[in-house]
Amino acid sequence: MKTMSVDDKEADFLDYIETLTKKDKREKHAARAARLRQEWRETTWAGATIAFVERIGAADFFAAVGNSFHEGDDSSSYYATKIVYKIGTIMGYIFFVYLLGRLLKMITGEEIVIEQEIVVVEEVTKSQLEAEERKQGNPVNDGGTLKKSNGSARQRRGKRG
């Protein structure tokens, strides 16, 4: 049997104490990490989402999907997930454009109506007015008074030269 010297026993004891100290530190760090993780789950949206996924039992599914990526780019699960990700991204962009359109529609209204006022200016000479009055059967006075069909009279002074 081997006999241990005092120096060996002392060194062995110091190693033992050092190991206990390291183990105690690891346990304290683990307890602090667990406390912080629980606080994160209770105070953040991401933590609440993770807790919800674990409650419904989908955590194993997501862990299996994550583990499938360890096989590399040649696995079928990698390609399936990549396709689903691309489709989801495209659908997200389409949904964003749809929401943006709905927002703009709410701001501008249901439809855009452009109203234009058109004014037609027609120059009528005295001779054209007299001809029109004759067609309607209203007599035209030479004194500058024109009689309208509704019975009202309009005074006009004509230029005499």
C-alpha positions as CSV (number, residue, x, y, z in Angstrom):
1,M,0.0,0.0,0.0
2,K,1.0,3.4,-0.6
3,T,1.4,5.8,2.2
4,M,0.5,9.4,1.8
5,S,2.7,12.1,3.1
6,V,1.3,15.1,4.9
7,D,1.8,17.3,1.9
8,D,-0.1,14.9,-0.3
9,K,-3.0,14.8,2.3
10,E,-3.0,18.5,2.6
11,A,-3.0,19.0,-1.2
12,D,-5.8,16.4,-1.5
13,F,-7.8,18.2,1.2
14,L,-7.3,21.5,-0.6
15,D,-8.5,20.0,-3.9
16,Y,-11.6,18.6,-2.1
17,I,-12.4,22.0,-0.6
18,E,-11.8,23.7,-4.0
19,T,-14.1,21.2,-5.7
20,L,-16.8,21.8,-3.1
21,T,-16.5,25.6,-3.6
22,K,-16.8,25.2,-7.4
23,K,-19.8,22.9,-7.0
24,D,-21.4,25.4,-4.6
25,K,-20.8,28.3,-7.2
26,R,-22.3,26.1,-10.0
27,E,-25.4,25.5,-7.9
28,K,-25.8,29.2,-7.1
29,H,-25.3,30.1,-10.8
30,A,-27.9,27.5,-11.8
31,A,-30.4,28.7,-9.2
32,R,-29.9,32.3,-10.3
33,A,-30.3,31.3,-14.0
34,A,-33.5,29.4,-13.2
35,R,-34.9,32.4,-11.2
36,L,-34.0,34.8,-14.0
37,R,-35.5,32.4,-16.6
38,Q,-38.7,32.2,-14.7
39,E,-38.8,36.0,-14.3
40,W,-38.3,36.4,-18.1
41,R,-41.2,34.0,-18.8
42,E,-43.5,35.9,-16.5
43,T,-42.6,39.5,-17.6
44,T,-42.0,39.3,-21.4
45,W,-44.1,38.4,-24.5
46,A,-41.5,36.0,-25.7
47,G,-41.4,34.2,-22.3
48,A,-45.2,33.9,-22.3
49,T,-45.1,32.5,-25.8
50,I,-42.5,29.9,-24.8
51,A,-44.6,29.0,-21.7
52,F,-47.7,28.6,-23.8
53,V,-45.9,26.4,-26.3
54,E,-44.7,24.2,-23.4
55,R,-48.2,24.1,-21.9
56,I,-49.9,22.8,-25.1
57,G,-47.2,20.2,-25.6
58,A,-45.7,21.6,-28.8
59,A,-42.2,22.1,-27.3
60,D,-41.2,18.5,-28.2
61,F,-42.3,19.1,-31.8
62,F,-40.2,22.3,-32.1
63,A,-37.3,20.5,-30.4
64,A,-37.5,17.7,-33.0
65,V,-37.5,20.3,-35.8
66,G,-34.5,22.0,-34.3
67,N,-32.7,18.7,-33.9
68,S,-33.4,17.8,-37.6
69,F,-31.2,20.7,-38.7
70,H,-28.2,19.0,-37.2
71,E,-28.3,16.6,-40.1
72,G,-27.4,19.5,-42.5
73,D,-28.6,20.9,-45.7
74,D,-29.3,17.5,-47.2
75,S,-32.1,16.5,-45.0
76,S,-35.7,16.6,-46.2
77,S,-36.9,18.4,-43.0
78,Y,-34.5,21.2,-43.8
79,Y,-36.0,21.7,-47.3
80,A,-39.5,21.4,-46.0
81,T,-38.9,24.0,-43.3
82,K,-37.1,26.2,-45.8
83,I,-40.1,26.1,-48.1
84,V,-42.6,26.7,-45.3
85,Y,-40.5,29.7,-44.2
86,K,-40.4,31.2,-47.7
87,I,-44.2,30.7,-48.1
88,G,-44.7,32.3,-44.7
89,T,-42.5,35.3,-45.7
90,I,-44.3,35.8,-48.9
91,M,-47.7,35.6,-47.2
92,G,-46.5,38.0,-44.6
93,Y,-45.6,40.5,-47.3
94,I,-48.9,40.1,-49.0
95,F,-50.7,40.6,-45.7
96,F,-48.7,43.7,-45.0
97,V,-49.6,45.2,-48.3
98,Y,-53.2,44.3,-47.8
99,L,-53.2,46.1,-44.3
100,L,-51.5,49.1,-45.8
101,G,-54.1,49.3,-48.5
102,R,-56.9,49.1,-46.0
103,L,-55.3,51.8,-43.9
104,L,-55.0,54.1,-47.0
105,K,-58.6,53.3,-47.9
106,M,-59.7,54.3,-44.4
107,I,-57.8,57.6,-44.8
108,T,-59.0,58.5,-48.3
109,G,-62.5,57.1,-48.1
110,E,-64.3,54.4,-50.1
111,E,-63.7,55.9,-53.5
112,I,-62.1,59.0,-54.9
113,V,-64.5,61.3,-56.7
114,I,-63.1,64.1,-58.9
115,E,-65.6,66.9,-59.5
116,Q,-65.1,69.4,-62.3
117,E,-67.2,72.4,-63.0
118,I,-67.5,73.1,-66.7
119,V,-68.6,76.5,-67.8
120,V,-69.7,77.0,-71.4
121,V,-69.5,80.6,-72.6
122,E,-71.6,81.3,-75.6
123,E,-71.5,84.6,-77.3
124,V,-74.8,85.6,-78.7
125,T,-75.2,88.6,-81.0
126,K,-78.2,90.8,-81.1
127,S,-79.1,89.5,-84.5
128,Q,-79.0,85.9,-83.3
129,L,-81.2,86.8,-80.3
130,E,-83.7,88.5,-82.5
131,A,-83.8,85.5,-84.9
132,E,-84.4,83.2,-82.0
133,E,-87.2,85.4,-80.7
134,R,-88.8,85.4,-84.2
135,K,-88.7,81.5,-84.3
136,Q,-90.5,81.3,-81.0
137,G,-93.2,83.7,-82.4
138,N,-92.4,86.6,-80.2
139,P,-92.4,90.0,-81.9
140,V,-89.3,92.2,-81.7
141,N,-89.8,95.9,-81.2
142,D,-87.6,98.3,-83.0
143,G,-87.3,100.5,-79.9
144,G,-84.9,98.0,-78.3
145,T,-87.5,96.2,-76.2
146,L,-87.5,92.5,-76.6
147,K,-90.4,90.4,-75.4
148,K,-89.7,87.0,-74.0
149,S,-92.1,84.1,-74.2
150,N,-92.7,84.2,-70.5
151,G,-94.1,87.7,-70.8
152,S,-91.3,89.7,-69.2
153,A,-89.8,92.5,-71.1
154,R,-86.1,93.4,-71.3
155,Q,-84.9,96.9,-72.1
156,R,-82.0,97.1,-74.5
157,R,-80.6,100.1,-76.1
158,G,-79.2,99.4,-79.4
159,K,-76.4,101.3,-81.0
160,R,-77.6,103.5,-83.7
161,G,-75.2,104.9,-86.1
